[in-house]
Amino acid sequence: MPQDSYLVGLIGSGIGPSLSPALHEREAARQGLRLVYRLLDLDVLGVPPSAVGRLVRAARDTGYDGLNITHPCKQLVIEHLDALSPQAEALGAVNTVVFRDGRATGHNTDVTGFAASFARGLPDVPMESVVQLGAGGAGTAVAHALLTLGTGRLTVVDALADRAADLAAALERHFGPGRAVAGAPAGLPALLPAADGLVHATPTGMAAHPGLPLPARLLRPRLWVAEVVYRPLETELLRTARASGCATLDGGGMAAFQAADAFRLFTGREPGSARMLADIAELAAGAPGAAGAWN
């Protein structure tokens, strides 16, 4: 008989307010499936990020069908897996683990989630020059999506100069010379006037990290702005950008589409992406902003 019951979970730090359990459980119920989604919060468990390997093994041994992985474990988890999808291997970051036939395989649905959201929410915007804030796990996925979507030149800006440089170098190896370059936050006043768009992929704007990731004066009407944070959907960056005349994209689409792709990997069933988009809007509007990461 086809499997109709699933046990999945999320490993990360500060994930108590995550919407992933509701997103997956709602879609499963609509499809006549029983899916239980548990949170394995490092902070609650009192363990460091390096414990992700033990948690993955414990989940596999206790019958989990899969896991989502979020900050700060998307890169740390890789050494504890048996295999990676080509996309996860190219990124060096995993946000979804599937257990099957005794093996743990890592995938990355952040890339496809952002790409689907961007194509839906900002179609036909110019993409010759894009500035991205953030070079962590989510930033790595978003950068790959942007270059796959046709960005001519991506400038990766991060408070950690080495992290920005490492990501830019990896992107150039994958996409070709001249496609990516590292930048510093102090260089934003010179970078943004010539940019077509700005993508924000840091925790700034979440409940625990309020505020703007850059000075408001740098936003101008011809600049489009895409946000990765989805709790809240209306971040201070998006409010300020819209007031400045920018076209904007909130982080809800990425959250919904990456969850839909993970649901497909966990269950083998085709998710209702439109339904999950509606879910994320309803759930994000009805709850306080998350203190943790994007899942």
LINWOMO-V56139 format. One record per residue. OMEGA is omega in radians with two decimals (* if undefined). BURIAL is b if it has 16 or more other C-alpha atoms within 10 Angstrom, else e. D_CENTER is the distance of its C-alpha to the mean C-alpha in Angstrom with 2 decimals. Layout:
OMEGA|BURIAL|D_CENTER / OMEGA|BURIAL|D_CENTER
This chain:
3.09|e|34.30 / 3.12|e|30.66 / 3.12|e|28.31 / 3.13|e|27.70 / -3.05|e|26.35 / 3.03|b|23.08 / 3.14|b|21.90 / -3.12|b|18.23 / -3.14|b|16.34 / 3.05|b|13.47 / 3.11|b|14.04 / -3.12|b|12.90 / 3.11|b|14.59 / -3.00|b|15.44 / -3.12|b|13.82 / -3.13|e|16.96 / -3.07|b|15.80 / 3.07|b|12.79 / -3.10|b|13.17 / 3.13|b|12.15 / -3.12|b|15.86 / -3.14|b|17.23 / -3.09|b|15.04 / -3.10|b|16.05 / 3.09|b|19.54 / -3.10|b|20.35 / 3.09|b|19.61 / -3.14|b|21.54 / 3.11|e|24.41 / -3.13|e|24.69 / 3.10|e|25.12 / -3.14|e|27.69 / 2.99|b|25.71 / 3.14|b|25.65 / 3.09|b|22.25 / -3.08|b|21.90 / -3.07|b|18.53 / 3.10|e|19.05 / 3.08|b|17.29 / -3.00|b|18.08 / -3.14|b|17.58 / -3.11|b|18.67 / 3.13|e|20.23 / -3.13|e|22.21 / 3.14|e|23.29 / -3.13|e|24.30 / -3.13|e|23.01 / 3.10|e|21.29 / 3.14|b|18.06 / 3.11|e|20.52 / -3.08|e|21.45 / 3.13|b|18.42 / 3.11|b|20.85 / -3.13|e|23.38 / 3.10|b|21.02 / 3.13|b|19.91 / -3.14|e|23.64 / 3.12|e|24.67 / 3.12|b|22.32 / -3.09|b|23.66 / -3.12|e|27.18 / 2.97|e|27.06 / 3.05|e|26.06 / 3.05|b|22.33 / 3.14|b|21.12 / -3.14|b|17.56 / 2.82|b|14.81 / -3.12|b|11.13 / 3.10|b|10.23 / -3.09|b|8.27 / 0.11|b|9.56 / -2.94|b|12.11 / -3.02|b|12.61 / 3.10|b|10.15 / -3.13|b|12.97 / -3.05|b|15.84 / -2.96|b|15.72 / -3.07|b|16.58 / -3.10|e|20.24 / -3.10|b|20.72 / 3.14|b|19.93 / -3.08|e|22.58 / 3.08|b|20.75 / 2.96|b|17.62 / 3.13|e|16.80 / -3.12|e|17.56 / 3.12|b|14.04 / 3.12|b|12.87 / 3.13|e|16.11 / -3.11|e|15.71 / -2.99|b|12.41 / 3.14|b|13.71 / -3.10|b|10.53 / 3.02|b|10.25 / 3.13|b|8.11 / 3.09|b|11.07 / 3.11|b|14.74 / 3.06|b|17.64 / 3.13|b|21.14 / 3.12|e|23.91 / 3.08|e|27.46 / -3.10|e|27.05 / 3.10|e|24.24 / -3.11|b|20.64 / -3.11|b|18.44 / 3.11|b|14.90 / 3.01|b|12.51 / 3.11|b|9.07 / 3.05|b|7.90 / -3.12|b|4.51 / -3.11|b|7.46 / 3.12|b|9.60 / 3.12|b|7.56 / -3.11|b|7.21 / -3.14|b|10.70 / 3.14|b|12.19 / -3.11|b|11.26 / -3.14|b|12.59 / -3.14|e|15.62 / -2.98|e|16.39 / 3.14|b|16.10 / -3.12|e|17.34 / 3.00|e|19.65 / 3.05|e|22.17 / 3.08|e|21.14 / -3.06|b|22.45 / -3.13|b|20.15 / -3.13|e|22.72 / -3.11|b|21.44 / 3.05|b|17.96 / 3.12|b|17.06 / 3.05|b|13.62 / 3.11|b|13.42 / -3.11|b|11.54 / 3.10|b|11.71 / -3.10|b|9.98 / 3.11|b|7.63 / 3.13|b|4.46 / 3.11|b|7.55 / 3.14|b|9.03 / -3.12|b|6.91 / 3.13|b|7.27 / 3.09|b|10.81 / 3.13|b|11.68 / -3.11|b|10.83 / -3.13|b|12.93 / 3.06|b|15.72 / -3.14|e|15.82 / 3.06|e|16.22 / 3.06|e|19.12 / -3.12|b|18.45 / -3.11|b|21.72 / -3.12|b|20.95 / 3.05|b|17.77 / -3.11|b|18.50 / -3.10|b|16.01 / 3.13|b|16.97 / 3.10|b|16.37 / 3.07|e|18.76 / -3.03|e|19.18 / -3.12|e|21.11 / -3.12|e|21.03 / 3.09|b|17.26 / -3.13|b|17.19 / -3.13|b|20.20 / -3.14|e|18.91 / 3.13|b|15.79 / 3.13|b|18.11 / 3.12|b|20.64 / 3.11|b|18.40 / 3.12|b|17.31 / 3.08|e|21.02 / -3.06|e|22.02 / -3.01|e|19.80 / 3.11|e|20.34 / -3.11|e|23.67 / 3.07|e|25.42 / -3.09|e|24.85 / -3.10|b|21.39 / 3.12|b|19.61 / 3.11|b|21.07 / 3.07|b|20.27 / 3.14|b|21.20 / 3.11|b|21.91 / -3.14|b|21.34 / -3.13|e|25.12 / -3.09|e|25.05 / 3.12|b|23.02 / 3.10|e|26.32 / -3.07|e|27.42 / -2.95|b|24.21 / 3.13|b|23.22 / -3.13|e|26.61 / -3.06|e|26.32 / 3.01|b|22.66 / -3.05|b|21.78 / 3.12|b|18.32 / 3.08|b|16.03 / -3.10|b|12.22 / -3.11|b|11.05 / 3.01|b|8.17 / -3.14|b|10.15 / -3.12|b|10.95 / -3.10|b|13.99 / 3.02|b|14.66 / -3.09|b|13.78 / -3.10|b|17.04 / -3.10|e|17.60 / -3.06|e|16.87 / 3.05|e|18.63 / 3.14|e|19.75 / 3.11|e|18.99 / 3.13|b|17.27 / 3.13|b|20.23 / -3.11|e|23.75 / -3.09|e|24.10 / -3.12|e|26.95 / 3.13|e|24.74 / -3.10|b|23.36 / -2.98|b|25.70 / -3.07|e|26.16 / -3.14|e|25.50 / 2.99|b|22.02 / -3.05|b|19.07 / 3.10|b|16.09 / -3.07|b|12.49 / 3.05|b|10.36 / 3.09|b|6.69 / 3.11|b|8.40 / 3.04|b|9.78 / 0.13|b|12.33 / 3.06|b|14.56 / -3.13|b|13.98 / 3.11|b|16.71 / 3.10|b|15.89 / 3.10|b|18.79 / -3.12|b|17.34 / 3.11|b|17.28 / -3.11|e|20.72 / -3.14|e|22.13 / 3.13|b|20.88 / 3.10|b|22.40 / 3.12|e|25.53 / 3.11|b|25.74 / -3.13|e|25.74 / 2.88|b|22.32 / -3.03|b|20.59 / 3.06|b|17.21 / 3.13|b|14.01 / -3.07|b|12.29 / -3.09|b|8.74 / -3.13|b|10.30 / 3.10|b|10.33 / 3.14|b|6.73 / -3.11|b|6.86 / -3.08|b|10.20 / 3.09|b|9.96 / 3.09|b|7.46 / 3.10|b|9.84 / 3.12|b|12.71 / 3.09|b|12.14 / 3.10|b|11.97 / 3.11|b|15.03 / 3.13|e|16.79 / -3.12|b|16.41 / -2.92|b|17.67 / -3.02|b|20.51 / 3.13|e|21.43 / 3.12|e|21.74 / -3.12|e|20.56 / 3.02|b|18.32 / -3.04|b|19.28 / 3.13|b|16.30 / 3.10|e|18.44 / -3.12|e|19.28 / 3.00|b|15.77 / 3.10|b|15.10 / 3.11|e|18.28 / -3.07|b|17.31 / 3.12|b|14.20 / -3.14|e|16.54 / -3.08|e|19.26 / -3.12|e|17.48 / 3.13|b|15.70 / -3.02|e|19.10 / -3.09|e|21.02 / 3.12|e|19.49 / -3.11|e|19.13 / -3.10|b|16.00 / 3.06|b|13.99 / -3.04|b|14.90 / -3.01|b|12.07 / -2.88|b|8.36 / -3.08|b|5.59 / *|b|6.93
